[in-house]
Amino acid sequence: MQSLPVNSPQAAARVLAMALVADGHFSMTELRALDRLDAPARLGLSPEAFKDVLDRFCQDLLTIGNGHWTGTVDPATREQLMAEITQPALQDLITQQCEALALADGHLADGEVDLLDALGVAWRRPLGV
């Protein structure tokens, strides 16, 4: 998967895109939650620009899977995308948005739990920082 500039709106949007597909697919409930959160704008993107990031992300996942959607984002890709976000305030915003998207349908799938756990581990900071 192509690297993006660290802390860019597009890099942040890819982590949200990862949250959208964490349960194997994204639903209208999750897309409506994305709108309610005003997530693209809070990341500095228009809705159209966010859709472009989402489309490219899904295309990249199909490329990684040799044309097949496996239903999950592999750990190496997940780690790459999380590593592109280093600003604590942006990490906090993305984590809140990912949690809201995961809870939007009233059910936490295993993939969503895995992603939220991975975010917590990757972006954990020492107390007082």
Secondary structure, DSSP 8 states (H G I E B T S, - for coil): -----TT-HHHHHHHHHHHHTTTSS--HHHHHHHHHHTHHHHHT--HHHHHHHHHHHHHHHHHHTTT---SS--HHHHHHHHHT---HHHHHHHHHHHHHHHHTTS---HHHHHHHHHHHHHT---TT-
